[in-house]
């Protein structure tokens, strides 16, 4: 197939995805091998499609699609097509598809010159290596001892820090220990949904979090409305309660003024003992405990009467 035919086929495939889907993940694909791509595509098949390609080709196809169809929502994705990125188009639930994408991670050895995506720590324990390797560990300032004819690391050691390049000695040691410290897969960079592009961290926000944010905002609006005497709808319940309190206070200071709620308040103020006696009595268990404590205190008093058997 000629280059022109390949470009036309790619353009047709991308246009088909733009028409079929309205949600997508923009993913970074560094260090992801072809076999891993096959596994990801197979796992997502049915409700998602993975498309990689040159950024210039993707941008060109999207712009042409927008110009021809007038559907400009996908145009918001174009500025984010930078670097070794691809697009995972999906019809599924964004939370579920995100988990699926993140589950396809493959362990990888530390190669010389590679920038470490995470810090690497060599754990304490028996290495299984013979004592001839002791000098190698000493060169890397790793504390060791000989235990039953093998080298044992006596304490955890951070070998490589995040963001540093892996050196030859560090890579050799990790290979000898059989440690694959890094894992690679598609890294989610942005989420596209109905024309909006946002960070995948937004998907971590739960319904409970949203309710807390909304309730906090409502409380703040109500507080401002009450403080500024602005008659906002959200502050109406508070205004009614505060107004009723003012009416009660005014009614108590005016003789001969009466309405049912005010009469109940006056009755409570004039005869508090009656309402106190109507309050629920203490539970029987509490009474028993009080009686037991009373008996114990009386026994202690009887024991300490100032007498002695030897007086």
C-alpha atoms as a printed R data frame, in Angstrom:
    type eleno elety resid chain resno       x       y       z
1   ATOM     1    CA   UNK     A     1   0.000   0.000   0.000
2   ATOM     2    CA   UNK     A     2   1.376   3.404  -0.976
3   ATOM     3    CA   UNK     A     3   1.910   6.230   1.501
4   ATOM     4    CA   UNK     A     4  -1.038   8.150   0.090
5   ATOM     5    CA   UNK     A     5  -3.305   5.120   0.433
6   ATOM     6    CA   UNK     A     6  -2.142   4.591   4.012
7   ATOM     7    CA   UNK     A     7  -2.881   8.219   4.882
8   ATOM     8    CA   UNK     A     8  -6.307   7.988   3.294
9   ATOM     9    CA   UNK     A     9  -7.080   4.796   5.226
10  ATOM    10    CA   UNK     A    10  -5.893   6.400   8.473
11  ATOM    11    CA   UNK     A    11  -7.985   9.502   7.807
12  ATOM    12    CA   UNK     A    12 -11.076   7.382   7.132
13  ATOM    13    CA   UNK     A    13 -10.558   5.380  10.332
14  ATOM    14    CA   UNK     A    14 -10.139   8.518  12.467
15  ATOM    15    CA   UNK     A    15 -13.208  10.150  10.892
16  ATOM    16    CA   UNK     A    16 -15.211   7.032  11.656
17  ATOM    17    CA   UNK     A    17 -14.165   7.189  15.305
18  ATOM    18    CA   UNK     A    18 -15.041  10.912  15.512
19  ATOM    19    CA   UNK     A    19 -18.538  10.151  14.229
20  ATOM    20    CA   UNK     A    20 -19.052   7.061  16.391
21  ATOM    21    CA   UNK     A    21 -17.713   8.247  19.770
22  ATOM    22    CA   UNK     A    22 -18.173  11.347  21.911
23  ATOM    23    CA   UNK     A    23 -15.760  10.422  24.738
24  ATOM    24    CA   UNK     A    24 -12.044   9.700  24.718
25  ATOM    25    CA   UNK     A    25  -8.844   9.556  26.748
26  ATOM    26    CA   UNK     A    26  -5.667  11.253  25.569
27  ATOM    27    CA   UNK     A    27  -2.834   8.897  26.553
28  ATOM    28    CA   UNK     A    28   0.950   9.079  26.643
29  ATOM    29    CA   UNK     A    29   2.582   5.986  25.170
30  ATOM    30    CA   UNK     A    30   6.336   6.137  25.892
31  ATOM    31    CA   UNK     A    31   8.029   2.743  26.479
32  ATOM    32    CA   UNK     A    32   4.903   0.800  25.493
33  ATOM    33    CA   UNK     A    33   5.809  -2.092  23.201
34  ATOM    34    CA   UNK     A    34   3.815  -3.549  20.311
35  ATOM    35    CA   UNK     A    35   2.875  -6.698  22.243
36  ATOM    36    CA   UNK     A    36   1.535  -4.589  25.112
37  ATOM    37    CA   UNK     A    37  -0.471  -2.506  22.612
38  ATOM    38    CA   UNK     A    38  -2.042  -5.693  21.262
39  ATOM    39    CA   UNK     A    39  -3.066  -6.740  24.778
40  ATOM    40    CA   UNK     A    40  -4.570  -3.311  25.501
41  ATOM    41    CA   UNK     A    41  -6.503  -3.256  22.233
42  ATOM    42    CA   UNK     A    42  -7.818  -6.780  22.838
43  ATOM    43    CA   UNK     A    43  -8.874  -5.941  26.391
44  ATOM    44    CA   UNK     A    44 -10.737  -2.780  25.375
45  ATOM    45    CA   UNK     A    45 -12.298  -4.189  22.215
46  ATOM    46    CA   UNK     A    46 -16.075  -3.893  22.013
47  ATOM    47    CA   UNK     A    47 -16.576  -0.552  23.743
48  ATOM    48    CA   UNK     A    48 -13.300   1.270  23.056
49  ATOM    49    CA   UNK     A    49 -10.784   1.775  20.257
50  ATOM    50    CA   UNK     A    50  -7.117   2.775  20.532
51  ATOM    51    CA   UNK     A    51  -5.661   4.991  17.816
52  ATOM    52    CA   UNK     A    52  -2.010   6.005  17.569
53  ATOM    53    CA   UNK     A    53  -0.341   8.017  14.845
54  ATOM    54    CA   UNK     A    54   1.630  11.111  13.988
55  ATOM    55    CA   UNK     A    55   0.330  14.235  15.656
56  ATOM    56    CA   UNK     A    56   0.313  16.144  12.353
57  ATOM    57    CA   UNK     A    57  -1.905  13.500  10.737
58  ATOM    58    CA   UNK     A    58  -4.343  13.427  13.658
59  ATOM    59    CA   UNK     A    59  -4.566  17.207  13.806
60  ATOM    60    CA   UNK     A    60  -5.081  17.473  10.048
61  ATOM    61    CA   UNK     A    61  -7.833  14.831  10.004
62  ATOM    62    CA   UNK     A    62  -9.666  16.397  12.954
63  ATOM    63    CA   UNK     A    63  -9.500  19.901  11.466
64  ATOM    64    CA   UNK     A    64 -10.784  18.695   8.113
65  ATOM    65    CA   UNK     A    65 -13.583  16.764   9.800
66  ATOM    66    CA   UNK     A    66 -14.622  19.877  11.777
67  ATOM    67    CA   UNK     A    67 -14.568  22.069   8.657
68  ATOM    68    CA   UNK     A    68 -16.639  19.621   6.594
69  ATOM    69    CA   UNK     A    69 -19.202  18.613   9.206
70  ATOM    70    CA   UNK     A    70 -19.411  21.699  11.416
71  ATOM    71    CA   UNK     A    71 -19.031  19.461  14.509
72  ATOM    72    CA   UNK     A    72 -16.438  21.590  16.296
73  ATOM    73    CA   UNK     A    73 -16.417  19.785  19.658
74  ATOM    74    CA   UNK     A    74 -13.415  17.616  18.706
75  ATOM    75    CA   UNK     A    75 -11.419  20.757  17.816
76  ATOM    76    CA   UNK     A    76 -10.749  21.237  21.546
77  ATOM    77    CA   UNK     A    77  -8.606  18.088  21.507
78  ATOM    78    CA   UNK     A    78  -6.186  19.375  18.834
79  ATOM    79    CA   UNK     A    79  -4.037  21.639  21.109
80  ATOM    80    CA   UNK     A    80  -3.363  18.657  23.421
81  ATOM    81    CA   UNK     A    81  -1.926  16.413  20.686
82  ATOM    82    CA   UNK     A    82   1.705  16.983  21.662
83  ATOM    83    CA   UNK     A    83   4.425  14.368  22.108
84  ATOM    84    CA   UNK     A    84   4.086  10.592  21.823
85  ATOM    85    CA   UNK     A    85   0.349  10.481  22.449
86  ATOM    86    CA   UNK     A    86  -2.648   8.528  21.236
87  ATOM    87    CA   UNK     A    87  -6.408   8.565  21.680
88  ATOM    88    CA   UNK     A    88  -8.579   5.913  23.320
89  ATOM    89    CA   UNK     A    89 -12.118   6.449  21.989
90  ATOM    90    CA   UNK     A    90 -14.801   4.909  24.182
91  ATOM    91    CA   UNK     A    91 -18.518   4.384  24.669
92  ATOM    92    CA   UNK     A    92 -18.133   2.886  28.135
93  ATOM    93    CA   UNK     A    93 -18.191   4.410  31.592
94  ATOM    94    CA   UNK     A    94 -15.156   6.652  31.968
95  ATOM    95    CA   UNK     A    95 -14.340   5.351  35.459
96  ATOM    96    CA   UNK     A    96 -14.395   1.716  34.314
97  ATOM    97    CA   UNK     A    97 -12.387   2.324  31.142
98  ATOM    98    CA   UNK     A    98  -9.839   4.306  33.104
99  ATOM    99    CA   UNK     A    99  -9.305   1.370  35.469
100 ATOM   100    CA   UNK     A   100  -8.935  -0.983  32.527
101 ATOM   101    CA   UNK     A   101  -6.320   1.195  30.848
102 ATOM   102    CA   UNK     A   102  -4.337   1.578  34.071
103 ATOM   103    CA   UNK     A   103  -4.429  -2.186  34.707
104 ATOM   104    CA   UNK     A   104  -2.268  -2.909  31.640
105 ATOM   105    CA   UNK     A   105   1.115  -2.245  33.199
106 ATOM   106    CA   UNK     A   106   4.236  -4.252  32.323
107 ATOM   107    CA   UNK     A   107   7.314  -4.530  34.530
108 ATOM   108    CA   UNK     A   108  10.537  -3.324  32.938
109 ATOM   109    CA   UNK     A   109  14.219  -3.491  33.934
110 ATOM   110    CA   UNK     A   110  16.255  -0.395  34.669
111 ATOM   111    CA   UNK     A   111  18.212   0.429  31.518
112 ATOM   112    CA   UNK     A   112  21.348   2.570  31.520
113 ATOM   113    CA   UNK     A   113  20.587   6.234  30.829
114 ATOM   114    CA   UNK     A   114  16.850   5.866  31.438
115 ATOM   115    CA   UNK     A   115  15.232   8.615  33.521
116 ATOM   116    CA   UNK     A   116  13.677   6.914  36.538
117 ATOM   117    CA   UNK     A   117   9.885   7.504  36.684
118 ATOM   118    CA   UNK     A   118   9.932   6.478  40.373
119 ATOM   119    CA   UNK     A   119  12.514   6.140  43.120
120 ATOM   120    CA   UNK     A   120  14.112   2.698  43.394
121 ATOM   121    CA   UNK     A   121  14.932   1.099  46.751
122 ATOM   122    CA   UNK     A   122  16.885  -2.125  47.192
123 ATOM   123    CA   UNK     A   123  15.330  -4.025  50.110
124 ATOM   124    CA   UNK     A   124  17.288  -5.641  52.905
125 ATOM   125    CA   UNK     A   125  17.639  -9.415  52.726
126 ATOM   126    CA   UNK     A   126  19.598 -12.275  51.241
127 ATOM   127    CA   UNK     A   127  20.653 -11.665  47.630
128 ATOM   128    CA   UNK     A   128  21.696 -15.217  46.800
129 ATOM   129    CA   UNK     A   129  24.984 -13.881  45.362
130 ATOM   130    CA   UNK     A   130  28.351 -15.334  46.356
131 ATOM   131    CA   UNK     A   131  30.864 -13.379  48.509
132 ATOM   132    CA   UNK     A   132  32.876 -12.379  45.430
133 ATOM   133    CA   UNK     A   133  30.202  -9.704  44.788
134 ATOM   134    CA   UNK     A   134  30.942  -7.879  48.051
135 ATOM   135    CA   UNK     A   135  33.214  -5.289  46.399
136 ATOM   136    CA   UNK     A   136  30.465  -4.471  43.936
137 ATOM   137    CA   UNK     A   137  28.036  -3.654  46.782
138 ATOM   138    CA   UNK     A   138  30.681  -1.625  48.616
139 ATOM   139    CA   UNK     A   139  31.238   0.540  45.513
140 ATOM   140    CA   UNK     A   140  27.557   1.494  45.697
141 ATOM   141    CA   UNK     A   141  27.705   2.094  49.486
142 ATOM   142    CA   UNK     A   142  25.296  -0.755  50.202
143 ATOM   143    CA   UNK     A   143  25.842  -2.323  53.662
144 ATOM   144    CA   UNK     A   144  26.226  -6.113  53.477
145 ATOM   145    CA   UNK     A   145  27.375  -9.141  55.427
146 ATOM   146    CA   UNK     A   146  28.145 -12.741  54.567
147 ATOM   147    CA   UNK     A   147  25.450 -15.115  55.783
148 ATOM   148    CA   UNK     A   148  25.675 -18.843  55.067
149 ATOM   149    CA   UNK     A   149  27.989 -18.309  52.131
150 ATOM   150    CA   UNK     A   150  25.918 -15.613  50.401
151 ATOM   151    CA   UNK     A   151  25.770 -11.820  50.464
152 ATOM   152    CA   UNK     A   152  22.995 -10.334  52.587
153 ATOM   153    CA   UNK     A   153  21.972  -6.657  52.439
154 ATOM   154    CA   UNK     A   154  21.562  -5.449  56.026
155 ATOM   155    CA   UNK     A   155  19.402  -2.349  55.417
156 ATOM   156    CA   UNK     A   156  17.121  -0.870  52.759
157 ATOM   157    CA   UNK     A   157  19.013   1.425  50.386
158 ATOM   158    CA   UNK     A   158  17.570   3.954  47.956
159 ATOM   159    CA   UNK     A   159  19.549   3.243  44.824
160 ATOM   160    CA   UNK     A   160  17.990   5.679  42.323
161 ATOM   161    CA   UNK     A   161  15.908   8.791  42.949
162 ATOM   162    CA   UNK     A   162  12.920   9.760  40.822
163 ATOM   163    CA   UNK     A   163  13.975  11.942  37.878
164 ATOM   164    CA   UNK     A   164  17.613  10.753  37.916
165 ATOM   165    CA   UNK     A   165  19.238   8.810  35.092
166 ATOM   166    CA   UNK     A   166  20.022   5.180  35.830
167 ATOM   167    CA   UNK     A   167  23.781   4.548  35.922
168 ATOM   168    CA   UNK     A   168  25.596   1.467  34.644
169 ATOM   169    CA   UNK     A   169  26.370   0.148  38.148
170 ATOM   170    CA   UNK     A   170  22.798   0.609  39.343
171 ATOM   171    CA   UNK     A   171  21.374  -1.098  36.241
172 ATOM   172    CA   UNK     A   172  23.813  -4.019  36.615
173 ATOM   173    CA   UNK     A   173  22.975  -4.506  40.295
174 ATOM   174    CA   UNK     A   174  19.213  -4.445  39.718
175 ATOM   175    CA   UNK     A   175  19.643  -6.968  36.890
176 ATOM   176    CA   UNK     A   176  21.705  -9.269  39.140
177 ATOM   177    CA   UNK     A   177  19.029  -9.078  41.838
178 ATOM   178    CA   UNK     A   178  16.277  -9.749  39.298
179 ATOM   179    CA   UNK     A   179  14.494  -6.502  40.170
180 ATOM   180    CA   UNK     A   180  12.313  -4.818  37.531
181 ATOM   181    CA   UNK     A   181  11.639  -1.515  39.302
182 ATOM   182    CA   UNK     A   182   9.684   0.273  36.585
183 ATOM   183    CA   UNK     A   183   6.314  -0.440  35.027
184 ATOM   184    CA   UNK     A   184   5.062   0.994  31.783
185 ATOM   185    CA   UNK     A   185   1.664   1.419  30.196
186 ATOM   186    CA   UNK     A   186  -0.587   4.066  28.718
187 ATOM   187    CA   UNK     A   187  -0.482   7.164  30.932
188 ATOM   188    CA   UNK     A   188  -3.733   9.134  31.052
189 ATOM   189    CA   UNK     A   189  -3.143  12.810  30.305
190 ATOM   190    CA   UNK     A   190  -6.577  14.259  29.575
191 ATOM   191    CA   UNK     A   191 -10.212  13.248  29.304
192 ATOM   192    CA   UNK     A   192 -12.409  14.386  26.416
193 ATOM   193    CA   UNK     A   193 -16.170  14.357  26.959
194 ATOM   194    CA   UNK     A   194 -18.764  16.100  24.768
195 ATOM   195    CA   UNK     A   195 -16.386  18.871  23.743
196 ATOM   196    CA   UNK     A   196 -14.787  19.414  27.171
197 ATOM   197    CA   UNK     A   197 -11.178  18.506  27.966
198 ATOM   198    CA   UNK     A   198 -10.212  18.016  31.625
199 ATOM   199    CA   UNK     A   199  -7.729  16.245  33.879
200 ATOM   200    CA   UNK     A   200  -8.333  12.548  34.698
201 ATOM   201    CA   UNK     A   201  -8.101  13.498  38.387
202 ATOM   202    CA   UNK     A   202 -11.624  14.924  38.027
203 ATOM   203    CA   UNK     A   203 -12.847  11.322  37.767
204 ATOM   204    CA   UNK     A   204 -11.687  10.777  41.368
205 ATOM   205    CA   UNK     A   205 -14.399  13.156  42.602
206 ATOM   206    CA   UNK     A   206 -17.312  11.136  44.023
207 ATOM   207    CA   UNK     A   207 -20.993  12.057  44.359
208 ATOM   208    CA   UNK     A   208 -20.406  12.542  48.098
209 ATOM   209    CA   UNK     A   209 -17.626  15.037  47.357
210 ATOM   210    CA   UNK     A   210 -19.927  16.943  45.006
211 ATOM   211    CA   UNK     A   211 -22.687  17.068  47.627
212 ATOM   212    CA   UNK     A   212 -20.255  18.441  50.223
213 ATOM   213    CA   UNK     A   213 -19.072  21.135  47.796
214 ATOM   214    CA   UNK     A   214 -22.656  22.092  46.890
215 ATOM   215    CA   UNK     A   215 -23.768  22.196  50.534
216 ATOM   216    CA   UNK     A   216 -20.759  24.332  51.446
217 ATOM   217    CA   UNK     A   217 -21.573  26.751  48.618
218 ATOM   218    CA   UNK     A   218 -25.222  26.962  49.665
219 ATOM   219    CA   UNK     A   219 -24.210  27.711  53.257
220 ATOM   220    CA   UNK     A   220 -21.825  30.451  52.115
221 ATOM   221    CA   UNK     A   221 -24.461  32.083  49.883
222 ATOM   222    CA   UNK     A   222 -27.012  31.975  52.711
223 ATOM   223    CA   UNK     A   223 -24.509  33.515  55.148
224 ATOM   224    CA   UNK     A   224 -23.685  36.377  52.750
225 ATOM   225    CA   UNK     A   225 -27.384  37.011  52.069
226 ATOM   226    CA   UNK     A   226 -28.168  37.179  55.786
227 ATOM   227    CA   UNK     A   227 -25.211  39.453  56.520
228 ATOM   228    CA   UNK     A   228 -26.016  41.871  53.674
229 ATOM   229    CA   UNK     A   229 -29.802  41.686  54.212
230 ATOM   230    CA   UNK     A   230 -30.168  40.548  50.600
231 ATOM   231    CA   UNK     A   231 -33.425  38.574  50.083
232 ATOM   232    CA   UNK     A   232 -31.920  35.520  48.364
233 ATOM   233    CA   UNK     A   233 -34.157  32.470  47.974
234 ATOM   234    CA   UNK     A   234 -31.684  30.215  49.771
235 ATOM   235    CA   UNK     A   235 -31.792  32.497  52.836
236 ATOM   236    CA   UNK     A   236 -35.613  32.529  53.138
237 ATOM   237    CA   UNK     A   237 -35.821  29.701  55.746
238 ATOM   238    CA   UNK     A   238 -33.248  31.479  57.924
239 ATOM   239    CA   UNK     A   239 -35.045  34.820  57.516
240 ATOM   240    CA   UNK     A   240 -38.360  33.243  58.532
241 ATOM   241    CA   UNK     A   241 -36.834  31.634  61.636
242 ATOM   242    CA   UNK     A   242 -35.048  34.833  62.644
243 ATOM   243    CA   UNK     A   243 -38.245  36.847  62.086
244 ATOM   244    CA   UNK     A   244 -40.226  34.426  64.224
245 ATOM   245    CA   UNK     A   245 -37.650  34.752  67.011
246 ATOM   246    CA   UNK     A   246 -38.015  38.535  66.848
247 ATOM   247    CA   UNK     A   247 -41.814  38.245  67.038
248 ATOM   248    CA   UNK     A   248 -41.514  35.973  70.105
249 ATOM   249    CA   UNK     A   249 -39.132  38.400  71.781
250 ATOM   250    CA   UNK     A   250 -41.449  41.320  71.070
251 ATOM   251    CA   UNK     A   251 -44.491  39.354  72.247
252 ATOM   252    CA   UNK     A   252 -42.832  38.544  75.585
253 ATOM   253    CA   UNK     A   253 -42.165  42.230  76.219
254 ATOM   254    CA   UNK     A   254 -45.769  43.314  75.438
255 ATOM   255    CA   UNK     A   255 -48.571  42.511  77.852
256 ATOM   256    CA   UNK     A   256 -51.846  41.291  76.473
257 ATOM   257    CA   UNK     A   257 -50.345  40.166  73.176
258 ATOM   258    CA   UNK     A   258 -51.075  36.521  72.434
259 ATOM   259    CA   UNK     A   259 -50.863  33.760  69.846
260 ATOM   260    CA   UNK     A   260 -50.525  29.959  70.369
261 ATOM   261    CA   UNK     A   261 -46.746  29.628  70.042
262 ATOM   262    CA   UNK     A   262 -46.147  32.644  72.277
263 ATOM   263    CA   UNK     A   263 -48.561  31.291  74.900
264 ATOM   264    CA   UNK     A   264 -46.595  28.046  75.138
265 ATOM   265    CA   UNK     A   265 -43.347  29.966  75.697
266 ATOM   266    CA   UNK     A   266 -44.982  32.121  78.381
267 ATOM   267    CA   UNK     A   267 -46.354  29.033  80.103
268 ATOM   268    CA   UNK     A   268 -42.916  27.455  80.228
269 ATOM   269    CA   UNK     A   269 -41.374  30.601  81.657
270 ATOM   270    CA   UNK     A   270 -44.092  31.031  84.302
271 ATOM   271    CA   UNK     A   271 -44.160  27.397  85.456
272 ATOM   272    CA   UNK     A   272 -40.802  25.728  84.679
273 ATOM   273    CA   UNK     A   273 -41.279  23.138  87.484
274 ATOM   274    CA   UNK     A   274 -44.275  21.617  85.721
275 ATOM   275    CA   UNK     A   275 -42.294  21.040  82.559
276 ATOM   276    CA   UNK     A   276 -39.317  19.765  84.555
277 ATOM   277    CA   UNK     A   277 -41.506  17.139  86.270
278 ATOM   278    CA   UNK     A   278 -42.869  16.110  82.890
279 ATOM   279    CA   UNK     A   279 -39.369  15.342  81.667
280 ATOM   280    CA   UNK     A   280 -38.569  11.602  81.347
281 ATOM   281    CA   UNK     A   281 -37.203  10.056  84.534
282 ATOM   282    CA   UNK     A   282 -33.783   8.492  84.720
283 ATOM   283    CA   UNK     A   283 -33.600   4.893  83.487
284 ATOM   284    CA   UNK     A   284 -33.943   2.092  86.005
285 ATOM   285    CA   UNK     A   285 -30.367   0.991  85.396
286 ATOM   286    CA   UNK     A   286 -29.099   4.425  86.372
287 ATOM   287    CA   UNK     A   287 -31.148   4.290  89.597
288 ATOM   288    CA   UNK     A   288 -29.710   0.880  90.436
289 ATOM   289    CA   UNK     A   289 -26.181   2.154  89.876
290 ATOM   290    CA   UNK     A   290 -26.883   5.108  92.169
291 ATOM   291    CA   UNK     A   291 -28.241   2.764  94.865
292 ATOM   292    CA   UNK     A   292 -25.184   0.486  94.593
293 ATOM   293    CA   UNK     A   293 -22.850   3.474  94.872
294 ATOM   294    CA   UNK     A   294 -24.811   4.719  97.911
295 ATOM   295    CA   UNK     A   295 -24.559   1.311  99.635
296 ATOM   296    CA   UNK     A   296 -20.824   1.127  98.901
297 ATOM   297    CA   UNK     A   297 -20.248   4.579 100.357
298 ATOM   298    CA   UNK     A   298 -22.245   3.629 103.509
299 ATOM   299    CA   UNK     A   299 -20.183   0.455 103.941
300 ATOM   300    CA   UNK     A   300 -16.971   2.456 103.655
301 ATOM   301    CA   UNK     A   301 -18.218   4.819 106.368
302 ATOM   302    CA   UNK     A   302 -19.086   1.850 108.632
303 ATOM   303    CA   UNK     A   303 -15.623   0.351 108.152
304 ATOM   304    CA   UNK     A   304 -13.912   3.580 109.049
305 ATOM   305    CA   UNK     A   305 -15.583   4.390 112.408
306 ATOM   306    CA   UNK     A   306 -12.350   4.965 114.316
307 ATOM   307    CA   UNK     A   307 -12.463   1.527 116.046
308 ATOM   308    CA   UNK     A   308  -9.922  -1.265 115.946
309 ATOM   309    CA   UNK     A   309 -10.085  -4.902 117.022
310 ATOM   310    CA   UNK     A   310  -7.004  -4.357 119.138
311 ATOM   311    CA   UNK     A   311  -8.202  -1.254 121.007
